[in-house]
């Protein structure tokens, strides 16, 4: 994939293998899976599946042990299996198949592994993910929010890290307050940041999620 293709691509199944080849960062891959799940979960999702996503985010940020993560994943797997059994007793529609696939994906997001990309592109094309138009539509912009432009990496200038920038970035991440990213952009610009790619991304409409490349850059996360 070329830079021009990456910037205009709206096909997640083309983008994911490229990410898998050029990046091995399990934190960002895990947060990608979590963000996709958060974008589609609704009242049909069992609580344990939602908890698996939250636990995977906490683990990615070093706030949960591997043992605790595995406990949440086991519960999420059980929820997915229970839902599959329940749906099999009903009229098994495409919508029901999509739900079960998404719950399985949620459980997989809690794996201590960087092979989510492999699972999606190799294991799931024969499942409902390929037919899940909503999931396929939300993945590309989330991919670009998390991984940015792999062809044009940005290096942080330490002079940008004023007290205002540090305070804002930390609170935005902790509170998931992505609506405050434009304020962070203003603070960075005041601190001397002249990188249009950073400033424009923070001021853009998003979507923005945990793992946002520009926010991670300021926070020193990888």
RALIN-V510228 format. One record per residue. N is the residue number from 1. SS is DSSP state (H for helix, E for strand, - for the rest). PSI is psi in whole degrees, 0 to 359 (NA if undefined). D_FIRST is the distance of its C-alpha to the first C-alpha in Angstrom with 1 decimal. Layout:
n & ss & psi & d_first
N & SS & PSI & D_FIRST
N & SS & PSI & D_FIRST
This chain:
n & ss & psi & d_first
1 & - & 135 & 0.0
2 & - & 169 & 3.8
3 & H & 316 & 6.8
4 & H & 320 & 8.3
5 & H & 319 & 6.1
6 & H & 314 & 6.6
7 & H & 332 & 10.1
8 & H & 354 & 11.0
9 & - & 136 & 9.6
10 & - & 25 & 12.8
11 & - & 103 & 12.0
12 & H & 325 & 12.6
13 & H & 343 & 12.3
14 & H & 326 & 8.6
15 & H & 321 & 8.3
16 & H & 316 & 11.0
17 & H & 326 & 9.9
18 & H & 316 & 7.1
19 & H & 318 & 10.2
20 & H & 330 & 12.3
21 & H & 323 & 10.9
22 & H & 345 & 10.9
23 & - & 141 & 13.9
24 & - & 20 & 17.3
25 & - & 104 & 19.2
26 & H & 333 & 21.3
27 & H & 309 & 22.9
28 & H & 322 & 19.9
29 & H & 318 & 18.8
30 & H & 317 & 22.4
31 & H & 330 & 22.7
32 & H & 311 & 19.7
33 & H & 318 & 21.6
34 & H & 317 & 24.9
35 & H & 321 & 23.7
36 & H & 319 & 22.5
37 & H & 316 & 25.9
38 & H & 327 & 27.8
39 & H & 339 & 26.3
40 & H & 352 & 27.7
41 & - & 150 & 30.8
42 & - & 196 & 34.1
43 & - & 347 & 37.7
44 & - & 349 & 37.0
45 & - & 130 & 35.3
46 & - & 149 & 37.8
47 & H & 324 & 38.5
48 & H & 329 & 37.5
49 & H & 321 & 33.9
50 & H & 319 & 33.8
51 & H & 328 & 35.4
52 & H & 322 & 32.7
53 & H & 313 & 30.1
54 & H & 319 & 32.3
55 & H & 323 & 33.1
56 & H & 322 & 29.4
57 & H & 317 & 28.9
58 & H & 318 & 32.1
59 & H & 319 & 31.1
60 & H & 330 & 27.8
61 & - & 16 & 30.0
62 & - & 24 & 32.5
63 & - & 9 & 35.2
64 & - & 144 & 35.6
65 & - & 163 & 36.4
66 & H & 322 & 34.6
67 & H & 317 & 37.7
68 & H & 320 & 37.9
69 & H & 315 & 34.3
70 & H & 326 & 35.0
71 & H & 315 & 38.1
72 & H & 321 & 36.2
73 & H & 319 & 33.6
74 & H & 318 & 36.5
75 & H & 321 & 38.1
76 & H & 321 & 34.9
77 & H & 319 & 34.5
78 & H & 320 & 38.1
79 & H & 318 & 37.6
80 & H & 318 & 34.8
81 & H & 318 & 37.0
82 & H & 319 & 40.0
83 & H & 322 & 38.1
84 & H & 318 & 37.0
85 & H & 316 & 40.6
86 & H & 317 & 41.9
87 & H & 328 & 39.5
88 & H & 338 & 40.5
89 & - & 351 & 44.1
90 & - & 188 & 43.1
91 & - & 114 & 41.6
92 & - & 91 & 38.0
93 & - & 172 & 36.0
94 & H & 322 & 32.2
95 & H & 321 & 32.7
96 & H & 321 & 34.4
97 & H & 321 & 31.7
98 & H & 316 & 29.1
99 & H & 311 & 31.4
100 & H & 319 & 31.8
101 & H & 320 & 28.1
102 & H & 322 & 27.6
103 & H & 324 & 30.5
104 & H & 319 & 29.1
105 & H & 321 & 25.8
106 & H & 318 & 28.0
107 & H & 319 & 29.8
108 & H & 331 & 26.7
109 & H & 338 & 25.6
110 & - & 9 & 28.7
111 & - & 143 & 27.8
112 & - & 78 & 27.9
113 & - & 154 & 24.5
114 & - & 27 & 20.9
115 & - & 20 & 20.1
116 & H & 319 & 19.9
117 & H & 314 & 16.2
118 & H & 316 & 17.4
119 & H & 318 & 20.3
120 & H & 313 & 18.5
121 & H & 337 & 15.9
122 & H & 314 & 18.5
123 & H & 327 & 21.9
124 & - & 345 & 21.7
125 & - & 333 & 20.1
126 & - & 356 & 23.6
127 & - & 193 & 25.2
128 & - & 352 & 25.6
129 & - & 321 & 22.4
130 & - & 332 & 20.7
131 & - & 355 & 23.7
132 & - & 89 & 23.9
133 & H & 325 & 22.8
134 & H & 313 & 23.8
135 & H & 317 & 21.8
136 & H & 327 & 18.6
137 & H & 326 & 19.3
138 & H & 339 & 20.0
139 & H & 312 & 17.1
140 & H & 311 & 14.3
141 & H & 328 & 16.7
142 & H & 319 & 17.9
143 & H & 314 & 14.6
144 & H & 329 & 14.2
145 & H & 322 & 17.8
146 & H & 318 & 17.7
147 & H & 351 & 14.6
148 & - & 219 & 14.6
149 & - & 100 & 12.0
150 & - & 342 & 10.8
151 & - & 351 & 10.2
152 & - & 72 & 13.9
153 & - & 150 & 16.2
154 & - & 136 & 19.7
155 & - & 133 & 22.9
156 & - & 134 & 26.0
157 & - & 117 & 29.1
158 & H & 335 & 32.1
159 & H & 343 & 34.2
160 & H & 341 & 32.4
161 & - & 67 & 33.8
162 & - & 171 & 37.1
163 & H & 323 & 39.3
164 & H & 317 & 38.3
165 & H & 315 & 34.5
166 & H & 314 & 35.1
167 & H & 314 & 37.4
168 & H & 311 & 35.2
169 & H & 319 & 32.0
170 & H & 316 & 33.9
171 & H & 323 & 35.7
172 & H & 315 & 32.7
173 & H & 314 & 30.9
174 & H & 323 & 34.2
175 & H & 359 & 35.1
176 & - & 36 & 31.7
177 & - & 66 & 32.9
178 & H & 346 & 29.7
179 & H & 345 & 31.8
180 & H & 4 & 33.0
181 & H & 323 & 29.7
182 & H & 329 & 30.7
183 & H & 321 & 33.8
184 & H & 320 & 31.8
185 & H & 317 & 29.9
186 & H & 317 & 33.3
187 & H & 321 & 34.6
188 & H & 318 & 31.7
189 & H & 320 & 32.2
190 & H & 331 & 35.9
191 & - & 357 & 35.1
192 & - & 2 & 33.4
193 & - & 124 & 29.7
194 & - & 19 & 28.2
195 & - & 108 & 24.5
196 & H & 327 & 23.7
197 & H & 321 & 20.4
198 & H & 308 & 22.6
199 & H & 317 & 25.5
200 & H & 324 & 23.7
201 & H & 315 & 21.9
202 & H & 331 & 25.2
203 & H & 354 & 26.9
204 & - & 167 & 24.5
205 & - & 344 & 25.4
206 & - & 204 & 22.9
207 & - & 152 & 22.9
208 & - & 138 & 23.7
209 & - & 173 & 24.2
210 & - & 129 & 25.3
211 & - & 357 & 22.5
212 & - & 126 & 21.6
213 & H & 322 & 19.8
214 & H & 320 & 22.3
215 & H & 318 & 25.3
216 & H & 323 & 24.3
217 & H & 314 & 24.0
218 & H & 323 & 27.6
219 & H & 350 & 28.8
220 & - & 25 & 27.4
221 & - & 152 & 25.7
222 & - & NA & 22.6
